[in-house]
Amino acid sequence: EYMGFLIALEVLLMVYTVIPLPLYLSVILAVLYSIAYELINTVQSKSTVDVGIVVKILLHICAHLICVHCHMRCVNGSRSLFLRKANSVLTSRELAKEELIKDKRIQAVMPKVVADNLIAKEEETRRRQDHGSQWTVPK
């Protein structure tokens, strides 16, 4: 009986964390599973409703609360990773735009030959610094 309950808890945890569903669908599916599990277990054991079923219901409620917390942590983790990547890309694009503006200003102030030479030296220095870097500037 305990092993069956542990398997039911494992299935609940998998419904909440492994299956990519919105939270409300996960809750509905898991609650239906818990009700079906307890009904089938009660019919198979042919026992009457007693204090034990109340304890099992409380255990199921606790398990659902823990699983909802796990689901929210998983979703939050994936979103924060996405936001960090998006922020990195936006920052890289802003830096690239600032470099273009700086180059245009240099070309506007200096003669073309001197400006091109200065920009080429800056690009060479930037390449040397970014040589070990794994990130590239998206265009």
N, C-alpha and C positions, 0 to 999 in steps of 0.2 A: 504494500500500500504506500509506503514512504517512497519507494523507488519510482512508482508511477507519478506521485506528486512532484518529485524532483524533475522527472522528465517533462511534466507539464510546465514547470517553472522555466526549464531550459527552452521549451518551445516559445513561451511568452517572451523571454529575453531575445530570442532570434526574431520573432515577429517585430519587436520594437526596434532592434538595432540592425539586422541584416537586410530585411526587406525594405526597399526604398519607397516607403509610403509616407504621405503626410501624417501628422500626429493624430488627427481625428480618425482617420481610417485605421491606423494601427491600434488605437484604443478600441474602436468598435470591433475589429477583428479579434483582438485579444480577449475582450470581455465575452464575446460570443464563444470563443474557444474555452474560456474558463467555465462558463455556464454549462456548455456541452460536456466538458470533462467531468464536472461534478455530478451532472445528471446521470451520465453513463456509469460513473463509479458508484453512485448510490443504487442504481438499478441492479448492477452486477453483484454488489455486496448484499443486496436485499435487506438493508438496514433501515430503521426508521429514522426520522429527523430527530436529532438529539443535540446535545451540547457540542459534539465533535464537528458537526457541520457548521456551526457558528464560528468555531475556531478556524476551520478551513476557509470560510468566507473572509475572515479577517486576514488570514495569511495571503489569500489571493489579492485582497485590497493592498496590502503592504507590497506584494510582489509587483503589482501594477504601478504603484507609486515609484518604486525603485526603477522599474523599466522605463517609465515616462521620463524620469530624470536622466537615465542613460541615453535615451533617444534625443533629448534636448542637448545634451553634451556633445553627442556625435554631430548633430546638425550645426551647432555653434562652432565646433572645431573646423568643419569643412568650410563654413562661411568665412571664418577668420583667415584661413589659408588663402581663399580666393581673394579676399580684400587685401591681404598683404601683397599678393602677386599683382593685382590690379594697381595698387598704389605704386609699386615698383615700376611698372610699365609707364604709368602717367608721369612719374618723376623723371624717368629716362627721356620721355618725349619732351617734357618741359626743358630739360637740360639741352637737348638737341636744338630746340627752338632758340634758346638763349645763345647758343654757340653761333647759329646762323645770324642772329641780330648783331652779335659782337663782330662777326666777320664783315657784315655789310657796313657797320660803322667804321671799321678799320679801313675798308676799301674806299669809303666816302672821304676820309680825312687824308689818307696818304696816297702817293702816286701808285698806280696799278702794279708796277714791278715790285716795289718795296712791300706793298700790302700782300701780294701773292707769296712772296718769299717769307714774310712773317707768319702768314697763315699756314704755309707748308711746314715751317719749323714747329708751330704749335701742334699741328696734327701729328707730326712725327713724335713729339714728346708725349702726346696723349696716347698714341699707339703703344709706346714703350711702357707707359703706366698701366694701360689696360691689357697688356699682353697676358698676364696671369689671371685676368678676370674672366669669369664664365658668362657674364652678362653682356649682351650686345644692345646697342641703342636701336630700337625699332623706328622705322620711318613711316 
